[in-house]
Amino acid sequence: MAVTSLVKKRNMHDVIKAIKYHGPLSNADIVRLTGLTSATATNFTKELADKGLINEEGPADSTGGRRAFLYRFNPKRFYIVGVVISIKKISVGILDLDLNIIQKNECPYDFCGHTVEQGIQYIADKVKTVIAGYDMANIAGVGISVPGPVNFEKGLIYRLTNIPNWKNIALKDIMEKILNLKVVVDKDSNCNAFCFHWLDGDNGNKNLVYLSTVEGTGSGIIINGAVHRGDHGVAGEIGHISIDVNGELCNCGNHGCIEHFASNLGILNSAKEKLKSGCVSSLTGACGDDPDSLSFEMIIHAAKQGDAMSSEILWKAADYISVCIDNVIKAYDPSQIILDSRWLNDFQDLYFYIVNKVFESTNFVDRQDVSIRLNNVDELFLKGAGTLILESQFNWNNGESLLLQF
Ligand SMILES: [Zn+2]
């Protein structure tokens, strides 16, 4: 590729990003933000407007001179398909380039109860259903978020701990052949971490960790503005760090993984054990005196109603979540940690307990240096899947980017 073409792509990329994150902008604003000459900026905005990537608005407020038009990013020029694979369900949605969800379809599906081939066909069928009616030329690609380590470059799933038959699956290649669309695959926590980085735009923290304690416990790590995946896709698997060498055997092959204490699964197992050992709780009635039929939601409900045993289990889980955060700070030293827990939003006292405990137990960082906040993004997993395509389209180095084809 000619050097001038590369320079043009990079400059054009700067213009698109400036308008997307700071728009609406006048030509003078674009010159100020990108350092381009006025003539070059004018040529670029004309080209981007012709492609439909920006819309012309205006004129801007008159300051006495010639009135300037304003340019605003058009997030609906292309659409993204987001796919989220979970153990027992699949979500497929259409998003615009600002990660707004246009359409969403969520279906229960037991991946463990079907062959890999059946699972892949099911995903493909769901994608085909949501894109029916869209012009394929306007679909920028399909981002697939999966619950386990991935070889990102190859789009190959190494293994899904909780869906054991999904091992060494070249999902990107297979889906691209079936759908005839660009496909990007990554681990869910990496997608979600990067989603926060994108949503925060130019103000985003360069070092950020997304820590999820939902079905399992995992993290996505952003270092210097890029996802840190490691050489084998294992980086961030904090849930499988052992904190009890004699502990219970985990699906990952390790003993006493922190996931067994901090996650919803750990909370559920702890409640079952307590009921079986004869502890007094309103849960006994809730589960019909059958501890094995207990659900996580029953524990949360009982704790909200003041059940002492359920509350005690949640406080214990909070202790382990604080240990996770403490480990994250010491391993990666981020300025921002986003904690994703479906139940902590309803127990603010436990959230503050966790934050206080973290800063009481470490002398390495001060409270004002690290922000620990709860996830407040709706449909984070679907938006995270969409982020995969957003990133690949906005990467000026990517020759396949639809946004930068001239
Ligand atoms: Zn494990």
Residues whose N, C-alpha, C, O or C-beta is under 5 A from the ligand:
A	BS01	ZN	G239 H240 C250 C252 N254 C257
